[in-house]
């Protein structure tokens, strides 16, 4: 696994500004390679009461009025 090398942490440094601006103090990322979907969660459990699909294939998930996560479809095309 390339990211697990001593230098691999640098791969994640570009995410720091976004993580610092997240609505919660912790952020979980899960990538489903088969479906090519990236899940970003700000709360656990991440049970949405509503969601909306944006024009660029991102699902914004809500619990009441709070954004609790994003589901990014076709994630590998966004690199």
Backbone bond lengths (Angstrom), bond angles and torsions (degrees), N, CA, C in turn:
res aa  C-N    CA-C-N  psi(-1)  N-CA   C-N-CA  omega(-1)  CA-C   N-CA-C  phi
1 X - - - 1.450 - - 1.526 108.25 -
2 X 1.304 118.22 114.19 1.457 123.02 -173.46 1.521 112.90 -64.57
3 X 1.310 118.23 -38.57 1.462 120.97 -176.62 1.524 111.32 -66.35
4 X 1.312 118.40 -23.07 1.455 122.01 -177.06 1.529 112.79 -77.70
5 X 1.315 118.76 -0.83 1.456 120.91 178.30 1.527 110.22 -71.00
6 X 1.305 116.15 168.01 1.462 120.77 179.76 1.531 111.86 -60.72
7 X 1.307 117.63 -32.13 1.468 121.90 179.45 1.527 112.32 -86.77
8 X 1.331 117.39 -9.28 1.460 122.01 -174.13 1.512 115.07 -60.82
9 X 1.317 118.52 -25.43 1.462 120.46 -178.76 1.524 111.22 -60.71
10 X 1.318 118.03 -26.85 1.468 121.04 -178.58 1.521 111.71 -63.89
11 X 1.314 117.08 -23.41 1.458 121.79 176.74 1.523 110.74 -60.63
12 X 1.317 116.77 -30.47 1.457 121.20 -174.21 1.528 113.71 -94.21
13 X 1.313 118.82 -11.85 1.465 121.33 -177.48 1.528 113.74 -58.19
14 X 1.328 120.40 -37.07 1.472 118.92 178.38 1.534 114.02 -61.57
15 X 1.328 118.02 -18.15 1.465 121.49 179.89 1.533 112.75 -80.62
16 X 1.320 118.25 -14.93 1.462 120.40 -173.34 1.525 114.02 -56.55
17 X 1.336 120.60 -45.79 1.472 118.05 178.67 1.525 113.04 -57.99
18 X 1.317 117.37 -42.13 1.468 120.26 179.96 1.520 111.29 -66.96
19 X 1.312 117.73 -39.94 1.465 121.16 -179.95 1.525 110.51 -66.27
20 X 1.325 116.62 -39.54 1.470 119.64 179.12 1.524 111.78 -65.08
21 X 1.323 118.02 -26.46 1.464 121.69 -179.85 1.522 112.79 -94.17
22 X 1.315 117.66 1.42 1.460 121.62 -178.90 1.527 110.07 -62.99
23 X 1.324 116.83 151.08 1.466 120.16 -178.15 1.526 114.11 -67.99
24 X 1.305 118.95 -15.23 1.462 122.11 178.60 1.528 108.66 -126.61
25 X 1.325 116.73 168.66 1.463 120.70 -177.23 1.520 113.36 -81.00
26 X 1.311 117.96 -9.81 1.465 121.29 178.45 1.521 108.84 -128.08
27 X 1.325 115.75 146.23 1.455 121.82 179.29 1.524 107.43 -134.21
28 X 1.338 116.62 133.43 1.458 122.04 177.59 1.520 108.74 -114.38
29 X 1.322 116.33 133.54 1.459 122.53 176.23 1.523 108.01 -115.18
30 X 1.325 116.71 135.34 1.456 122.09 173.63 1.517 107.11 -136.32
31 X 1.330 115.80 127.95 1.461 120.16 178.94 1.513 109.03 -113.18
32 X 1.330 116.36 125.36 1.458 123.25 176.04 1.525 106.69 -100.12
33 X 1.323 116.53 101.92 1.454 121.55 -175.03 1.527 112.11 -64.48
34 X 1.317 117.34 -41.00 1.464 120.87 -178.91 1.531 111.57 -62.09
35 X 1.322 116.84 -42.54 1.464 121.17 -179.81 1.525 112.29 -88.26
36 X 1.336 117.25 -12.13 1.466 123.95 -176.43 1.524 110.93 56.81
37 X 1.333 114.70 50.66 1.459 121.98 -177.78 1.525 108.88 -127.17
38 X 1.330 115.60 133.31 1.457 121.97 175.01 1.520 108.26 -106.90
39 X 1.327 115.99 124.99 1.458 122.24 177.33 1.518 108.21 -104.29
40 X 1.323 116.89 129.36 1.462 122.64 175.88 1.521 106.19 -120.78
41 X 1.330 116.09 121.09 1.465 121.04 -177.20 1.518 110.28 -120.76
42 X 1.326 115.49 138.61 1.454 122.10 177.64 1.521 112.58 -105.81
43 X 1.310 117.54 -11.04 1.468 121.97 179.90 1.517 109.06 -140.19
44 X 1.317 116.05 147.30 1.458 121.89 172.17 1.513 106.92 -129.77
45 X 1.303 119.95 129.38 1.460 124.73 -1.89 1.521 110.36 -70.48
46 X 1.304 115.20 152.51 1.459 122.12 -176.51 1.528 109.33 -104.36
47 X 1.324 115.06 75.78 1.465 120.95 -177.46 1.523 108.48 -103.73
48 X 1.324 115.41 111.09 1.461 120.73 -176.85 1.526 111.21 -83.83
49 X 1.326 114.88 143.00 1.461 120.76 172.66 1.521 110.80 -100.56
50 X 1.342 115.92 -13.82 1.458 120.74 178.98 1.522 108.03 -160.76
51 X 1.319 116.39 163.15 1.463 121.05 177.31 1.515 109.09 -156.12
52 X 1.318 115.44 161.60 1.454 120.19 174.43 1.520 109.14 -141.68
53 X 1.310 115.91 143.39 1.456 122.80 178.64 1.521 108.01 -99.29
54 X 1.336 116.62 123.32 1.460 120.72 179.77 1.529 109.81 -83.60
55 X 1.323 115.91 170.50 1.466 121.48 179.33 1.524 112.69 -65.14
56 X 1.335 117.60 -21.32 1.472 120.22 -179.41 1.533 112.34 -104.09
57 X 1.326 116.44 30.71 1.469 123.36 173.88 1.525 114.21 59.89
58 X 1.307 116.00 43.72 1.457 122.27 171.81 1.522 106.91 -118.03
59 X 1.316 115.95 129.53 1.459 120.72 176.88 1.522 107.21 -97.80
60 X 1.314 116.52 121.58 1.464 122.13 176.09 1.516 106.44 -95.39
61 X 1.334 116.29 123.16 1.460 121.09 -176.61 1.524 109.78 -105.40
62 X 1.323 115.33 136.50 1.466 122.37 -176.52 1.526 111.36 -121.74
63 X 1.312 115.89 148.14 1.467 124.06 164.00 1.517 104.68 -119.02
64 X 1.310 115.42 105.53 1.468 122.57 -169.72 1.535 107.33 60.76
65 X 1.343 118.73 -119.37 1.469 120.91 -178.83 1.526 113.26 -98.49
66 X 1.331 117.29 -1.42 1.464 121.19 -176.04 1.523 111.17 -93.80
67 X 1.331 116.29 136.08 1.463 120.43 172.53 1.521 107.62 -75.11
68 X 1.330 115.67 123.80 1.469 119.29 -179.87 1.518 112.09 -109.85
69 X 1.349 116.74 -6.35 1.452 117.54 177.66 1.508 113.04 171.57
70 X 1.325 112.73 172.20 1.460 122.08 177.11 1.520 108.69 -127.71
71 X 1.301 116.69 145.35 1.459 123.02 171.38 1.520 105.89 -119.55
72 X 1.325 116.58 115.21 1.458 121.52 -175.06 1.520 108.82 -103.28
73 X 1.315 115.43 109.70 1.463 121.57 -179.71 1.528 109.77 -80.39
74 X 1.332 117.08 152.39 1.476 122.72 179.65 1.528 110.71 54.97
75 X 1.300 116.94 44.85 1.466 122.28 -172.11 1.519 113.55 -59.06
76 X 1.322 118.89 -38.79 1.463 119.91 -175.36 1.523 112.33 -69.34
77 X 1.305 118.16 -19.16 1.468 121.14 178.14 1.524 111.91 -76.82
78 X 1.308 117.64 -8.09 1.453 121.69 -174.24 1.519 113.20 -97.77
79 X 1.308 118.34 4.46 1.461 121.13 -176.41 1.502 112.53 -73.88
